[in-house]
Amino acid sequence: MPDGLQNPAPSFSAARKFGAGLGLLVGVVAMVAIVLMVNLIATRYFRRMSFSEDRVPPLAPVTLQVVGALTNDLHVTLFYDPDETLYTPILQTLRQYAAASPRVKISTVNYLTEPAEAERTKLAVKLPPNTKDVVIFTLGERSRIVRQGELSEYDTNELLAGKSRNVTRKSFTGESYFTSAIITLMENRKLHTYYLRGHKEHDPTTAITPTGYGKFIELIQRGYGLTPFELTLGGTNEVPADCSLLIVAGPFAPLHADEVNQLNNYLSRGGRALVLIPQNSNAGLELLLRAWGVELGDDVVTDANGVRDGSYVILSYYGDHEITRPFGKTQGGLVLATPRSVTPRAPTGQGSDAPQVKPLVATSPAGKAIGRRASLQFDPREDRVGVIPVAVAVERGGLRNIEGGSTRMVVVGESFFLGNTMLENAVNRDFAANAVNWLVDRPRLVGVAARPVREYIFNMSDAQMRSVQFILMLGIPGGILGLGLLVWFRRQM
């Protein structure tokens, strides 16, 4: 007879085992059902909350209206190096767009670690070979590119005042430019740009020659939706009424008096113009520009503090204007080929309609404007020294009975910096893009506030660094190992 002590009966009967298993199954099913229900409710009644000090501000109402009006999928590609400072705030902002509308589709491309995908992206939207750190918005067959230089505002006041050599980033302007890019893709407004010809200007039809303007024309056509046309003002030709932007790019032959008069008439009725006048230009536009508050110098501008490479001058003193406000020391300087001075002056005809002229780019206090002489040697009796502007923005508001609004003009004492070769410099391209945006009324959207940027810098001595390395590499793993040994020892007792 078997001994009950040596062969004990099972502690659980088959019925109890079945009941325990059934209870576990029901619990698991109930938990899955609860998780699914919570997720379903969360998708229908979405609400994001942040309790951190550096919480991401909500999107502006105008942005929510824009993304809510999307009827087709908007594809956003973050073509960026993840180690860049702005990568995180850009990605956080774009995720807010995706959360606001299911039409917004986000993808990321790290051009450093994904070269094949980077090349496919460049080919798809026809990006230049050396493009990097951009955000690409695509709606249907149209694309709009937002560049890194547009995404920050910098405080240059202390730099211009000579109190500091540092430029600090004060705000992140991503939402404003992202929403503006979406509006540009959604709107049906067609903008026409006219390129003045007939005076030995830069050739806009070629992207091969170093001084041609083919790449610049491609930039404003593909990136900003401007349809380019060539324009001659000979005879009775006028600037067309549908002209959104007139480009005068390096005329070396003189304009006739009738042509200058046509240009003045166009500006007087609220026209927009990008005027680039290099050295040795005999365009004859000095009197016209003077009437609009701009003094075009007959000189050569140099800067001892500007980096020079042959005949190139790199200037990084920027004025406080929408065009140049995004630029800082991190982007470097505007690369120019021996510019001439462009200085604000007291315009003729003061009053509410007087043009407002603001410097955009200037030399450092070590700059010199040397009169065009055979020797090009500085003469303190005739030449200027100090902060010398080479580019200005002109705006005249308060015009009555003008449908197009205020007159706007950007005047630069150089034209080669937007040629096919020099346009590849980052700031040159960003300057061109920002100038075009401002001229055609596509600046940062009003009503979308810039977001403050907090930058944290940790300075540690060598001893502190060694202590941190010891804790991370030995202390934490050793503590976990010691805790495991303690548990093992207690179980053996």
LINUR-V124081 format. One record per backbone hydrogen bond with DSSP energy under -0.5 kcal/mol. CO is the residue of the C=O (numbers start at 1). NH is the residue of the N-H. E is the energy in kcal/mol with one decimal. If there is no record, write none. Layout:
# LINUR-V124081
co: {CO | CO}
nh: {NH | NH}
e: {E | E}
This chain:
# LINUR-V124081
co: {3 | 13 | 14 | 15 | 16 | 17 | 18 | 19 | 20 | 21 | 22 | 23 | 24 | 25 | 26 | 27 | 28 | 29 | 30 | 31 | 32 | 33 | 34 | 35 | 36 | 37 | 38 | 39 | 40 | 41 | 52 | 60 | 61 | 62 | 63 | 64 | 65 | 66 | 67 | 73 | 73 | 74 | 74 | 75 | 75 | 76 | 76 | 77 | 77 | 78 | 78 | 79 | 80 | 81 | 84 | 86 | 87 | 88 | 89 | 90 | 91 | 92 | 93 | 94 | 95 | 96 | 97 | 101 | 103 | 103 | 105 | 107 | 109 | 109 | 110 | 110 | 114 | 115 | 116 | 117 | 118 | 119 | 120 | 121 | 122 | 122 | 128 | 133 | 134 | 135 | 135 | 136 | 136 | 137 | 138 | 139 | 142 | 144 | 145 | 146 | 147 | 148 | 151 | 153 | 153 | 154 | 155 | 156 | 157 | 158 | 158 | 159 | 168 | 168 | 170 | 171 | 171 | 172 | 173 | 174 | 175 | 176 | 177 | 178 | 179 | 180 | 181 | 182 | 183 | 189 | 191 | 192 | 192 | 193 | 194 | 194 | 195 | 199 | 199 | 202 | 203 | 203 | 206 | 209 | 210 | 212 | 213 | 214 | 215 | 216 | 217 | 218 | 218 | 219 | 220 | 220 | 221 | 225 | 225 | 226 | 227 | 229 | 231 | 234 | 240 | 242 | 242 | 245 | 246 | 246 | 247 | 247 | 248 | 248 | 249 | 252 | 256 | 257 | 258 | 259 | 260 | 261 | 262 | 263 | 264 | 265 | 266 | 267 | 271 | 272 | 273 | 273 | 274 | 274 | 275 | 275 | 276 | 276 | 278 | 283 | 285 | 286 | 287 | 288 | 289 | 289 | 290 | 293 | 294 | 295 | 295 | 297 | 298 | 300 | 302 | 303 | 307 | 309 | 309 | 311 | 312 | 313 | 313 | 315 | 316 | 317 | 319 | 321 | 324 | 325 | 328 | 328 | 329 | 334 | 334 | 336 | 336 | 339 | 341 | 343 | 345 | 351 | 355 | 356 | 358 | 360 | 361 | 361 | 362 | 364 | 366 | 367 | 368 | 368 | 369 | 370 | 371 | 379 | 379 | 384 | 386 | 387 | 388 | 389 | 390 | 391 | 391 | 392 | 393 | 394 | 395 | 396 | 399 | 401 | 402 | 407 | 408 | 409 | 410 | 411 | 412 | 412 | 413 | 415 | 416 | 419 | 421 | 422 | 425 | 426 | 427 | 428 | 429 | 430 | 431 | 432 | 433 | 434 | 435 | 436 | 437 | 438 | 445 | 447 | 451 | 452 | 453 | 454 | 457 | 458 | 461 | 462 | 463 | 464 | 465 | 466 | 467 | 468 | 469 | 470 | 470 | 471 | 474 | 475 | 476 | 477 | 478 | 479 | 480 | 481 | 482 | 483 | 484 | 485 | 486 | 487 | 488 | 489 | 490}
nh: {7 | 17 | 18 | 19 | 20 | 21 | 22 | 23 | 24 | 25 | 26 | 27 | 28 | 29 | 30 | 31 | 32 | 33 | 34 | 35 | 36 | 37 | 38 | 39 | 40 | 41 | 42 | 43 | 44 | 45 | 55 | 64 | 65 | 66 | 67 | 68 | 69 | 69 | 70 | 75 | 140 | 76 | 105 | 77 | 138 | 78 | 107 | 79 | 136 | 80 | 109 | 134 | 82 | 84 | 87 | 90 | 91 | 92 | 93 | 94 | 95 | 96 | 97 | 98 | 99 | 100 | 101 | 104 | 74 | 105 | 76 | 78 | 80 | 111 | 113 | 114 | 118 | 119 | 120 | 121 | 122 | 123 | 124 | 125 | 126 | 127 | 131 | 148 | 79 | 137 | 146 | 77 | 138 | 144 | 75 | 142 | 139 | 137 | 147 | 135 | 150 | 151 | 173 | 170 | 171 | 156 | 168 | 160 | 161 | 163 | 164 | 162 | 155 | 170 | 453 | 153 | 173 | 451 | 177 | 178 | 179 | 180 | 181 | 182 | 183 | 184 | 185 | 186 | 187 | 191 | 227 | 244 | 245 | 229 | 196 | 247 | 231 | 252 | 253 | 204 | 206 | 213 | 214 | 212 | 421 | 420 | 217 | 218 | 219 | 220 | 221 | 222 | 223 | 223 | 224 | 226 | 225 | 191 | 227 | 228 | 193 | 195 | 197 | 237 | 243 | 192 | 244 | 194 | 248 | 274 | 196 | 249 | 250 | 276 | 202 | 282 | 260 | 261 | 262 | 263 | 264 | 265 | 266 | 267 | 268 | 269 | 271 | 270 | 408 | 246 | 275 | 410 | 248 | 276 | 277 | 412 | 250 | 278 | 281 | 255 | 289 | 290 | 291 | 292 | 292 | 294 | 293 | 345 | 296 | 297 | 343 | 299 | 372 | 370 | 368 | 306 | 314 | 311 | 312 | 338 | 309 | 315 | 336 | 334 | 318 | 362 | 321 | 325 | 327 | 154 | 331 | 332 | 332 | 315 | 336 | 313 | 338 | 301 | 297 | 295 | 347 | 354 | 357 | 395 | 393 | 319 | 390 | 391 | 317 | 367 | 304 | 386 | 302 | 370 | 384 | 300 | 373 | 382 | 383 | 369 | 388 | 389 | 363 | 342 | 413 | 360 | 361 | 411 | 358 | 409 | 356 | 407 | 402 | 403 | 405 | 396 | 273 | 394 | 275 | 392 | 277 | 414 | 340 | 418 | 419 | 423 | 424 | 425 | 429 | 430 | 431 | 432 | 433 | 434 | 435 | 436 | 437 | 438 | 439 | 440 | 442 | 441 | 448 | 449 | 172 | 454 | 455 | 456 | 459 | 460 | 465 | 466 | 467 | 468 | 469 | 470 | 471 | 472 | 473 | 474 | 475 | 476 | 478 | 479 | 480 | 481 | 482 | 483 | 484 | 485 | 486 | 487 | 488 | 489 | 490 | 491 | 492 | 493 | 493}
e: {-1.9 | -2.3 | -2.3 | -2.4 | -2.5 | -2.5 | -2.6 | -2.3 | -2.2 | -2.4 | -2.6 | -2.3 | -2.4 | -2.7 | -2.7 | -2.5 | -2.6 | -2.6 | -2.5 | -2.5 | -2.6 | -2.5 | -2.7 | -2.3 | -2.3 | -2.5 | -2.4 | -2.1 | -1.5 | -2.5 | -1.1 | -2.0 | -2.1 | -1.9 | -2.6 | -1.7 | -0.9 | -0.9 | -1.0 | -0.6 | -0.5 | -0.6 | -3.1 | -0.5 | -2.6 | -0.6 | -2.4 | -1.2 | -2.7 | -1.3 | -2.6 | -2.3 | -0.6 | -2.3 | -1.2 | -2.2 | -2.5 | -2.7 | -2.0 | -2.6 | -2.1 | -1.2 | -1.5 | -2.2 | -2.1 | -1.6 | -1.2 | -1.3 | -2.7 | -0.6 | -3.4 | -3.0 | -1.4 | -0.9 | -0.5 | -2.4 | -2.4 | -2.2 | -1.9 | -2.2 | -2.3 | -2.3 | -2.1 | -1.6 | -0.8 | -2.3 | -1.8 | -1.2 | -1.8 | -0.5 | -2.7 | -2.7 | -0.5 | -2.6 | -2.6 | -1.7 | -2.4 | -3.0 | -0.5 | -2.7 | -1.8 | -1.7 | -1.6 | -2.7 | -1.3 | -0.8 | -0.9 | -2.6 | -1.9 | -2.2 | -1.3 | -1.1 | -2.6 | -0.5 | -0.8 | -2.0 | -0.5 | -2.9 | -1.6 | -2.8 | -2.7 | -1.8 | -2.1 | -2.0 | -2.4 | -2.3 | -1.8 | -2.0 | -2.6 | -0.5 | -3.0 | -3.1 | -1.3 | -2.1 | -0.6 | -2.9 | -2.5 | -1.8 | -2.3 | -0.6 | -0.7 | -3.3 | -2.2 | -0.9 | -1.9 | -1.8 | -2.4 | -2.1 | -2.2 | -2.1 | -1.9 | -2.9 | -0.5 | -2.0 | -0.5 | -2.1 | -0.7 | -0.8 | -0.5 | -0.6 | -2.5 | -3.0 | -2.8 | -1.6 | -1.5 | -0.6 | -0.6 | -2.6 | -0.5 | -2.8 | -2.4 | -0.6 | -0.8 | -3.1 | -1.8 | -0.6 | -2.3 | -2.1 | -2.0 | -2.2 | -2.2 | -2.3 | -2.2 | -2.3 | -2.4 | -1.2 | -1.2 | -1.6 | -1.9 | -2.3 | -0.6 | -2.1 | -2.9 | -0.6 | -0.6 | -2.4 | -2.6 | -0.6 | -1.2 | -2.5 | -2.6 | -2.3 | -1.9 | -0.8 | -0.6 | -2.5 | -1.7 | -2.0 | -0.7 | -0.7 | -2.5 | -1.2 | -1.4 | -2.9 | -2.5 | -0.7 | -1.0 | -0.6 | -1.4 | -1.1 | -0.9 | -0.6 | -3.1 | -2.9 | -0.8 | -2.5 | -1.5 | -2.4 | -1.7 | -2.2 | -1.1 | -0.6 | -0.8 | -2.2 | -0.6 | -3.1 | -0.8 | -2.9 | -2.7 | -3.2 | -0.6 | -1.6 | -0.6 | -1.9 | -2.6 | -2.3 | -2.8 | -1.2 | -1.0 | -2.3 | -0.9 | -2.7 | -2.6 | -0.6 | -1.6 | -2.6 | -1.3 | -1.5 | -3.3 | -2.2 | -0.7 | -0.5 | -1.6 | -2.2 | -2.8 | -3.2 | -1.1 | -2.3 | -2.5 | -2.5 | -3.3 | -2.2 | -0.6 | -0.6 | -0.7 | -2.3 | -1.7 | -3.7 | -3.0 | -2.5 | -2.5 | -1.0 | -2.3 | -1.2 | -1.9 | -2.4 | -1.0 | -1.5 | -2.2 | -2.3 | -3.1 | -2.3 | -2.5 | -2.9 | -2.6 | -2.3 | -2.4 | -2.5 | -2.4 | -2.1 | -4.2 | -1.2 | -1.1 | -0.7 | -3.6 | -0.5 | -0.5 | -0.5 | -0.6 | -0.6 | -2.3 | -2.2 | -2.0 | -2.3 | -2.3 | -2.4 | -2.3 | -2.5 | -2.7 | -2.3 | -2.5 | -2.8 | -2.5 | -2.4 | -2.1 | -2.4 | -2.6 | -2.2 | -2.1 | -2.2 | -2.1 | -2.1 | -2.3 | -2.4 | -2.2 | -1.8 | -1.1 | -0.7 | -0.7}
